[in-house]
Amino acid sequence: PYIDRKVLVVMNDGRVIVGTLCGLDQTTNIIVRGCQERVFSEDEGVEVVDLGLYLVRGDNISVVGLVDEEADAAIDLASTTAAPLLPVRH
């Protein structure tokens, strides 16, 4: 149901990946296009690392949720006060 929707993936190691879900398989691996890693820090604000097309292995995934695109667009990626998006749990 999330195909072609913008999703946020929280990895087991705490990394945050945001992109458009374009596929998944029976082992819960997911493929995300237009993928970015979002790095949040108190002193640096939000840093974005473009990853392009990205495969996320299912055993590395902690949480997957839909991104509120309006809220995401409002994040100032250079701001030092930006907070991480909260994923939708299902």
N, CA, C and O atoms as CSV, one atom per row, in Angstrom:
chain,resi,resn,atom,element,x,y,z
A,1,PRO,N,N,0.808,-1.215,0.000
A,1,PRO,CA,C,0.000,0.000,0.000
A,1,PRO,C,C,0.845,1.272,0.000
A,1,PRO,O,O,0.322,2.348,-0.290
A,2,TYR,N,N,2.140,1.176,0.318
A,2,TYR,CA,C,3.005,2.355,0.379
A,2,TYR,C,C,3.733,2.612,-0.947
A,2,TYR,O,O,4.471,3.592,-1.049
A,3,ILE,N,N,3.547,1.759,-1.965
A,3,ILE,CA,C,4.261,1.920,-3.231
A,3,ILE,C,C,3.959,3.302,-3.814
A,3,ILE,O,O,2.815,3.757,-3.823
A,4,ASP,N,N,5.022,3.959,-4.301
A,4,ASP,CA,C,4.957,5.314,-4.876
A,4,ASP,C,C,4.583,6.382,-3.849
A,4,ASP,O,O,4.187,7.485,-4.225
A,5,ARG,N,N,4.704,6.073,-2.576
A,5,ARG,CA,C,4.482,7.056,-1.517
A,5,ARG,C,C,5.824,7.375,-0.875
A,5,ARG,O,O,6.734,6.546,-0.872
A,6,LYS,N,N,5.942,8.579,-0.334
A,6,LYS,CA,C,7.168,8.967,0.357
A,6,LYS,C,C,7.188,8.313,1.722
A,6,LYS,O,O,6.241,8.447,2.498
A,7,VAL,N,N,8.272,7.602,2.017
A,7,VAL,CA,C,8.371,6.884,3.277
A,7,VAL,C,C,9.626,7.295,4.037
A,7,VAL,O,O,10.603,7.776,3.462
A,8,LEU,N,N,9.563,7.091,5.332
A,8,LEU,CA,C,10.693,7.294,6.214
A,8,LEU,C,C,11.053,5.923,6.780
A,8,LEU,O,O,10.188,5.196,7.267
A,9,VAL,N,N,12.335,5.581,6.711
A,9,VAL,CA,C,12.804,4.307,7.241
A,9,VAL,C,C,13.812,4.609,8.340
A,9,VAL,O,O,14.805,5.300,8.110
A,10,VAL,N,N,13.555,4.093,9.524
A,10,VAL,CA,C,14.525,4.196,10.614
A,10,VAL,C,C,15.255,2.860,10.671
A,10,VAL,O,O,14.634,1.810,10.838
A,11,MET,N,N,16.577,2.907,10.531
A,11,MET,CA,C,17.386,1.703,10.528
A,11,MET,C,C,17.695,1.284,11.970
A,11,MET,O,O,17.590,2.087,12.897
A,12,ASN,N,N,18.074,0.030,12.139
A,12,ASN,CA,C,18.430,-0.472,13.470
A,12,ASN,C,C,19.570,0.316,14.107
A,12,ASN,O,O,19.648,0.421,15.331
A,13,ASP,N,N,20.462,0.874,13.268
A,13,ASP,CA,C,21.586,1.646,13.818
A,13,ASP,C,C,21.232,3.112,14.043
A,13,ASP,O,O,22.099,3.910,14.399
A,14,GLY,N,N,19.939,3.480,13.834
A,14,GLY,CA,C,19.484,4.836,14.096
A,14,GLY,C,C,19.505,5.762,12.893
A,14,GLY,O,O,19.018,6.889,12.981
A,15,ARG,N,N,20.065,5.311,11.754
A,15,ARG,CA,C,20.065,6.166,10.566
A,15,ARG,C,C,18.639,6.355,10.063
A,15,ARG,O,O,17.802,5.463,10.196
A,16,VAL,N,N,18.370,7.529,9.481
A,16,VAL,CA,C,17.044,7.862,8.962
A,16,VAL,C,C,17.156,8.031,7.453
A,16,VAL,O,O,17.943,8.846,6.971
A,17,ILE,N,N,16.361,7.254,6.702
A,17,ILE,CA,C,16.341,7.281,5.250
A,17,ILE,C,C,14.954,7.754,4.810
A,17,ILE,O,O,13.944,7.277,5.329
A,18,VAL,N,N,14.900,8.690,3.855
A,18,VAL,CA,C,13.628,9.184,3.323
A,18,VAL,C,C,13.667,9.066,1.806
A,18,VAL,O,O,14.667,9.423,1.184
A,19,GLY,N,N,12.594,8.571,1.207
A,19,GLY,CA,C,12.525,8.477,-0.249
A,19,GLY,C,C,11.197,7.901,-0.672
A,19,GLY,O,O,10.327,7.645,0.161
A,20,THR,N,N,11.038,7.694,-1.979
A,20,THR,CA,C,9.799,7.156,-2.531
A,20,THR,C,C,9.922,5.646,-2.679
A,20,THR,O,O,10.818,5.154,-3.364
A,21,LEU,N,N,9.032,4.924,-2.044
A,21,LEU,CA,C,9.065,3.465,-2.086
A,21,LEU,C,C,8.679,2.990,-3.481
A,21,LEU,O,O,7.614,3.343,-3.988
A,22,CYS,N,N,9.547,2.187,-4.104
A,22,CYS,CA,C,9.205,1.717,-5.451
A,22,CYS,C,C,9.167,0.199,-5.547
A,22,CYS,O,O,8.888,-0.338,-6.620
A,23,GLY,N,N,9.438,-0.500,-4.465
A,23,GLY,CA,C,9.318,-1.945,-4.527
A,23,GLY,C,C,9.678,-2.599,-3.207
A,23,GLY,O,O,10.386,-2.027,-2.379
A,24,LEU,N,N,9.169,-3.823,-3.028
A,24,LEU,CA,C,9.540,-4.618,-1.877
A,24,LEU,C,C,9.438,-6.079,-2.273
A,24,LEU,O,O,8.770,-6.417,-3.250
A,25,ASP,N,N,10.095,-6.940,-1.522
A,25,ASP,CA,C,10.041,-8.365,-1.835
A,25,ASP,C,C,9.576,-9.152,-0.620
A,25,ASP,O,O,9.283,-8.588,0.434
A,26,GLN,N,N,9.517,-10.471,-0.792
A,26,GLN,CA,C,8.942,-11.320,0.252
A,26,GLN,C,C,9.814,-11.407,1.496
A,26,GLN,O,O,9.346,-11.858,2.541
A,27,THR,N,N,11.070,-10.986,1.408
A,27,THR,CA,C,11.932,-11.012,2.590
A,27,THR,C,C,11.944,-9.662,3.293
A,27,THR,O,O,12.784,-9.425,4.161
A,28,THR,N,N,11.033,-8.785,2.934
A,28,THR,CA,C,10.854,-7.441,3.491
A,28,THR,C,C,11.994,-6.488,3.171
A,28,THR,O,O,12.132,-5.455,3.827
A,29,ASN,N,N,12.827,-6.816,2.161
A,29,ASN,CA,C,13.743,-5.810,1.636
A,29,ASN,C,C,12.915,-4.790,0.875
A,29,ASN,O,O,11.934,-5.159,0.229
A,30,ILE,N,N,13.285,-3.509,0.933
A,30,ILE,CA,C,12.544,-2.491,0.189
A,30,ILE,C,C,13.500,-1.701,-0.698
A,30,ILE,O,O,14.679,-1.546,-0.380
A,31,ILE,N,N,12.974,-1.207,-1.809
A,31,ILE,CA,C,13.740,-0.389,-2.748
A,31,ILE,C,C,13.141,1.005,-2.733
A,31,ILE,O,O,11.933,1.179,-2.898
A,32,VAL,N,N,13.996,1.994,-2.532
A,32,VAL,CA,C,13.559,3.380,-2.410
A,32,VAL,C,C,14.289,4.211,-3.457
A,32,VAL,O,O,15.509,4.117,-3.586
A,33,ARG,N,N,13.542,5.029,-4.208
A,33,ARG,CA,C,14.184,5.907,-5.184
A,33,ARG,C,C,14.174,7.335,-4.655
A,33,ARG,O,O,13.395,7.672,-3.763
A,34,GLY,N,N,15.054,8.180,-5.218
A,34,GLY,CA,C,15.158,9.557,-4.739
A,34,GLY,C,C,15.506,9.567,-3.268
A,34,GLY,O,O,15.048,10.428,-2.516
A,35,CYS,N,N,16.316,8.608,-2.859
A,35,CYS,CA,C,16.566,8.357,-1.444
A,35,CYS,C,C,17.582,9.347,-0.866
A,35,CYS,O,O,18.566,9.709,-1.511
A,36,GLN,N,N,17.313,9.766,0.356
A,36,GLN,CA,C,18.217,10.646,1.098
A,36,GLN,C,C,18.399,10.093,2.510
A,36,GLN,O,O,17.456,9.604,3.132
A,37,GLU,N,N,19.623,10.184,2.993
A,37,GLU,CA,C,19.843,9.927,4.415
A,37,GLU,C,C,19.779,11.269,5.113
A,37,GLU,O,O,20.437,12.221,4.694
A,38,ARG,N,N,18.994,11.354,6.171
A,38,ARG,CA,C,18.871,12.587,6.950
A,38,ARG,C,C,19.691,12.421,8.225
A,38,ARG,O,O,19.464,11.493,9.002
A,39,VAL,N,N,20.635,13.319,8.432
A,39,VAL,CA,C,21.483,13.250,9.618
A,39,VAL,C,C,21.121,14.435,10.503
A,39,VAL,O,O,21.324,15.587,10.120
A,40,PHE,N,N,20.586,14.151,11.688
A,40,PHE,CA,C,20.145,15.184,12.621
A,40,PHE,C,C,21.173,15.320,13.735
A,40,PHE,O,O,21.590,14.329,14.335
A,41,SER,N,N,21.572,16.547,14.004
A,41,SER,CA,C,22.465,16.771,15.137
A,41,SER,C,C,22.135,18.119,15.759
A,41,SER,O,O,21.670,19.030,15.075
A,42,GLU,N,N,22.375,18.239,17.043
A,42,GLU,CA,C,22.014,19.464,17.758
A,42,GLU,C,C,22.813,20.660,17.291
A,42,GLU,O,O,22.282,21.770,17.246
A,43,ASP,N,N,24.075,20.468,16.943
A,43,ASP,CA,C,24.906,21.611,16.569
A,43,ASP,C,C,24.915,21.884,15.077
A,43,ASP,O,O,25.178,23.015,14.668
A,44,GLU,N,N,24.634,20.871,14.240
A,44,GLU,CA,C,24.725,21.039,12.787
A,44,GLU,C,C,23.365,21.176,12.108
A,44,GLU,O,O,23.315,21.478,10.916
A,45,GLY,N,N,22.260,20.966,12.824
A,45,GLY,CA,C,20.953,20.986,12.186
A,45,GLY,C,C,20.710,19.679,11.459
A,45,GLY,O,O,20.941,18.604,12.013
A,46,VAL,N,N,20.241,19.765,10.207
A,46,VAL,CA,C,19.925,18.581,9.416
A,46,VAL,C,C,20.824,18.560,8.190
A,46,VAL,O,O,20.865,19.519,7.419
A,47,GLU,N,N,21.535,17.468,8.021
A,47,GLU,CA,C,22.363,17.286,6.838
A,47,GLU,C,C,21.694,16.228,5.967
A,47,GLU,O,O,21.162,15.244,6.480
A,48,VAL,N,N,21.721,16.430,4.647
A,48,VAL,CA,C,21.102,15.494,3.720
A,48,VAL,C,C,22.184,14.869,2.854
A,48,VAL,O,O,23.013,15.574,2.279
A,49,VAL,N,N,22.173,13.550,2.763
A,49,VAL,CA,C,23.091,12.824,1.895
A,49,VAL,C,C,22.246,12.109,0.847
A,49,VAL,O,O,21.461,11.223,1.186
A,50,ASP,N,N,22.399,12.486,-0.432
A,50,ASP,CA,C,21.634,11.858,-1.500
A,50,ASP,C,C,22.182,10.463,-1.783
A,50,ASP,O,O,23.385,10.289,-1.980
A,51,LEU,N,N,21.290,9.469,-1.803
A,51,LEU,CA,C,21.685,8.086,-2.035
A,51,LEU,C,C,21.158,7.535,-3.356
A,51,LEU,O,O,21.556,6.445,-3.766
A,52,GLY,N,N,20.258,8.275,-4.041
A,52,GLY,CA,C,19.697,7.809,-5.312
A,52,GLY,C,C,18.768,6.628,-5.104
A,52,GLY,O,O,17.909,6.655,-4.223
A,53,LEU,N,N,18.941,5.573,-5.927
A,53,LEU,CA,C,18.158,4.352,-5.799
A,53,LEU,C,C,18.823,3.491,-4.741
A,53,LEU,O,O,20.031,3.264,-4.812
A,54,TYR,N,N,18.074,3.008,-3.765
A,54,TYR,CA,C,18.690,2.408,-2.584
A,54,TYR,C,C,17.899,1.197,-2.144
A,54,TYR,O,O,16.671,1.249,-2.062
A,55,LEU,N,N,18.594,0.104,-1.859
A,55,LEU,CA,C,17.970,-1.099,-1.325
A,55,LEU,C,C,18.191,-1.129,0.180
A,55,LEU,O,O,19.324,-1.032,0.652
A,56,VAL,N,N,17.108,-1.262,0.924
A,56,VAL,CA,C,17.207,-1.364,2.376
A,56,VAL,C,C,16.880,-2.802,2.752
A,56,VAL,O,O,15.776,-3.283,2.495
A,57,ARG,N,N,17.840,-3.483,3.361
A,57,ARG,CA,C,17.624,-4.876,3.757
A,57,ARG,C,C,16.657,-4.947,4.930
A,57,ARG,O,O,16.773,-4.193,5.896
A,58,GLY,N,N,15.711,-5.857,4.830
A,58,GLY,CA,C,14.670,-5.982,5.843
A,58,GLY,C,C,15.187,-6.185,7.247
A,58,GLY,O,O,14.586,-5.699,8.204
A,59,ASP,N,N,16.316,-6.911,7.391
A,59,ASP,CA,C,16.818,-7.159,8.748
A,59,ASP,C,C,17.515,-5.939,9.340
A,59,ASP,O,O,17.940,-5.973,10.495
A,60,ASN,N,N,17.639,-4.859,8.562
A,60,ASN,CA,C,18.217,-3.605,9.065
A,60,ASN,C,C,17.159,-2.573,9.418
A,60,ASN,O,O,17.492,-1.495,9.912
A,61,ILE,N,N,15.887,-2.880,9.174
A,61,ILE,CA,C,14.808,-1.902,9.334
A,61,ILE,C,C,14.208,-1.981,10.729
A,61,ILE,O,O,13.836,-3.058,11.195
A,62,SER,N,N,14.117,-0.835,11.390
A,62,SER,CA,C,13.459,-0.759,12.690
A,62,SER,C,C,11.997,-0.340,12.521
A,62,SER,O,O,11.096,-0.992,13.048
A,63,VAL,N,N,11.766,0.760,11.778
A,63,VAL,CA,C,10.417,1.301,11.583
A,63,VAL,C,C,10.311,1.831,10.144
A,63,VAL,O,O,11.253,2.428,9.622
A,64,VAL,N,N,9.163,1.606,9.521
A,64,VAL,CA,C,8.845,2.238,8.232
A,64,VAL,C,C,7.534,2.970,8.412
A,64,VAL,O,O,6.577,2.416,8.954
A,65,GLY,N,N,7.481,4.224,7.956
A,65,GLY,CA,C,6.241,4.983,8.054
A,65,GLY,C,C,6.091,5.944,6.903
A,65,GLY,O,O,7.069,6.290,6.241
A,66,LEU,N,N,4.877,6.375,6.662
A,66,LEU,CA,C,4.625,7.371,5.628
A,66,LEU,C,C,5.115,8.734,6.096
A,66,LEU,O,O,5.044,9.055,7.282
A,67,VAL,N,N,5.613,9.532,5.160
A,67,VAL,CA,C,6.071,10.882,5.465
A,67,VAL,C,C,4.945,11.864,5.164
A,67,VAL,O,O,4.315,11.792,4.109
A,68,ASP,N,N,4.697,12.771,6.085
A,68,ASP,CA,C,3.784,13.886,5.840
A,68,ASP,C,C,4.546,14.863,4.954
A,68,ASP,O,O,5.432,15.573,5.430
A,69,GLU,N,N,4.203,14.902,3.667
A,69,GLU,CA,C,5.000,15.668,2.706
A,69,GLU,C,C,4.973,17.175,2.988
A,69,GLU,O,O,5.958,17.867,2.729
A,70,GLU,N,N,3.858,17.688,3.514
A,70,GLU,CA,C,3.814,19.117,3.854
A,70,GLU,C,C,4.770,19.426,4.997
A,70,GLU,O,O,5.493,20.421,4.957
A,71,ALA,N,N,4.772,18.570,6.019
A,71,ALA,CA,C,5.673,18.777,7.146
A,71,ALA,C,C,7.123,18.613,6.709
A,71,ALA,O,O,8.003,19.347,7.158
A,72,ASP,N,N,7.363,17.644,5.830
A,72,ASP,CA,C,8.724,17.402,5.355
A,72,ASP,C,C,9.225,18.590,4.538
A,72,ASP,O,O,10.385,18.985,4.662
A,73,ALA,N,N,8.360,19.158,3.708
A,73,ALA,CA,C,8.753,20.306,2.887
A,73,ALA,C,C,9.041,21.524,3.751
A,73,ALA,O,O,9.799,22.405,3.346
A,74,ALA,N,N,8.445,21.585,4.936
A,74,ALA,CA,C,8.631,22.742,5.816
A,74,ALA,C,C,9.940,22.683,6.602
A,74,ALA,O,O,10.341,23.672,7.215
A,75,ILE,N,N,10.611,21.516,6.585
A,75,ILE,CA,C,11.867,21.405,7.337
A,75,ILE,C,C,12.935,22.230,6.639
A,75,ILE,O,O,13.188,22.066,5.445
A,76,ASP,N,N,13.554,23.113,7.399
A,76,ASP,CA,C,14.691,23.884,6.899
A,76,ASP,C,C,15.922,23.020,7.115
A,76,ASP,O,O,16.380,22.853,8.245
A,77,LEU,N,N,16.460,22.466,6.024
A,77,LEU,CA,C,17.559,21.521,6.165
A,77,LEU,C,C,18.836,22.174,6.662
A,77,LEU,O,O,19.804,21.475,6.962
A,78,ALA,N,N,18.863,23.499,6.758
A,78,ALA,CA,C,20.027,24.185,7.319
A,78,ALA,C,C,19.760,24.646,8.752
A,78,ALA,O,O,20.636,25.227,9.394
A,79,SER,N,N,18.559,24.388,9.247
A,79,SER,CA,C,18.164,24.868,10.569
A,79,SER,C,C,18.821,24.058,11.682
A,79,SER,O,O,19.015,22.849,11.551
A,80,THR,N,N,19.155,24.721,12.754
A,80,THR,CA,C,19.702,24.003,13.906
A,80,THR,C,C,18.593,23.580,14.863
A,80,THR,O,O,18.858,22.926,15.871
A,81,THR,N,N,17.341,23.952,14.550
A,81,THR,CA,C,16.250,23.605,15.451
A,81,THR,C,C,15.343,22.527,14.863
A,81,THR,O,O,14.338,22.169,15.477
A,82,ALA,N,N,15.679,22.009,13.696
A,82,ALA,CA,C,14.824,20.985,13.076
A,82,ALA,C,C,14.836,19.710,13.909
A,82,ALA,O,O,15.873,19.300,14.431
A,83,ALA,N,N,13.663,19.091,14.023
A,83,ALA,CA,C,13.553,17.828,14.775
A,83,ALA,C,C,13.259,16.700,13.790
A,83,ALA,O,O,12.679,16.941,12.732
A,84,PRO,N,N,13.649,15.485,14.123
A,84,PRO,CA,C,13.359,14.357,13.230
A,84,PRO,C,C,11.858,14.170,13.044
A,84,PRO,O,O,11.068,14.457,13.944
A,85,LEU,N,N,11.474,13.682,11.856
A,85,LEU,CA,C,10.067,13.355,11.608
A,85,LEU,C,C,9.716,12.111,12.396
A,85,LEU,O,O,10.554,11.229,12.587
A,86,LEU,N,N,8.487,12.041,12.851
A,86,LEU,CA,C,8.042,10.864,13.582
A,86,LEU,C,C,7.358,9.914,12.609
A,86,LEU,O,O,6.411,10.312,11.931
A,87,PRO,N,N,7.817,8.658,12.524
A,87,PRO,CA,C,7.201,7.717,11.594
A,87,PRO,C,C,5.832,7.257,12.087
A,87,PRO,O,O,5.542,7.284,13.283
A,88,VAL,N,N,5.003,6.838,11.144
A,88,VAL,CA,C,3.706,6.274,11.480
A,88,VAL,C,C,3.909,4.794,11.745
A,88,VAL,O,O,4.383,4.065,10.874
A,89,ARG,N,N,3.560,4.350,12.921
A,89,ARG,CA,C,3.694,2.922,13.232
A,89,ARG,C,C,2.411,2.209,12.832
A,89,ARG,O,O,1.308,2.742,12.952
A,90,HIS,N,N,2.595,0.986,12.354
A,90,HIS,CA,C,1.408,0.214,11.951
A,90,HIS,C,C,1.503,-1.190,12.450
A,90,HIS,O,O,0.600,-1.992,12.212
